[in-house]
C-alpha cells in the first residue's frame, strides 16, 4: 500500500484534493464549457482558472489583441447618407431623411433658416406671418401716421383747415396779415379789464375800446364823414382840441379827463361838412 501524493491527495474517506495551482491551461479540454456566475472563467497568469468580471455598471468584457478589458459596448448603427438625419416614421422605424421646410441642416450639423424674401435691414413697417417671420417690409406713409393718430396733423409749412380750430384760451402770437372770408364776423373778447399792451382792442359792455400804449380809448363808427370830439359837462359842451379826420371808418375818442371839466365825459359825433 502507498500514500497518494503529488498534485492530488486522497484521505481515508476517499475524498480527493487537488493541490492549488496544479491544473494549468494545457490540461483543460478545448471542447468544454466553463460556467461562471459573473463574467467569464479564464486562465490567469499562473495558468489557474479565474473569474473575470466588470465592476462598472454598463461595462461589458471586450477582447482585443492586448487581452480582455471592461468598457461600454460599441454602438452598432447602420451607415447614414451624407446630410441625412434619422427620423422615426409612422411604423416606429428609424428612417433617413433630408431636413427641409423652414430649416435645413448640413453634414456638419449646422442648421439654417429659410429666407423670406426680405433683405437684412431696419424697417418701420413689416408684415409678419403666423410663424413670426417677417415676410414683407415698407416705409411708413402719411396715411399710416394719420391712421395711428386717428386725425390728420396740421402742416406747419401751410395747410387748409377743414374744421374749427379752438385755441383753448391760449394766445395766437406772431401772426401775419389776417384776411377774413366773406360774410364772416370778427368777434372781440368781452372784457371789462383795460388792456396794457399798445394796439389791444376789446369789447366792454356795448363799447369797443382800444389801448394806444398809454391811454384807453373808445371807438365808434363814423362812416365816411368828418368827425370831431366834444366834451360835455352838465349842460355845457365844447369841442376838444382834436384834429379832424376825414373818411375814417372808426372814430376814436380819448377818455382822459378834460382839464376844465374833470367830471365830464368825452363823446364823438359824426358830422358832415361842406
Buried (B, 14 or more C-beta within 10 A) or exposed (E): EEEEEEEEEEEEEEEEEEEEEEBEEEEBEEEEEEEEEEBEBBBEEEBBBBEBEBEEEEBEBBEEEEEEEBEEEEEEEEEEEEEBBEEEEEEEEEEEEEBEEEEBBEEEEEEEEEEBEBEEEEBEEEEEEEEEBEEEBEEEEEEEEEEEEEEEEEEEEEEEEEEEEEEEEEEEEEEEEEEEEEEEEEEEEEBEEEBEEEEBBBBBEEEBBBBEEEEBBBBBEBEEBBBBBBBBBEEEEBEBEBEEBEEBEBBBBBEEEBEEBEEBBBBBBBEEEE
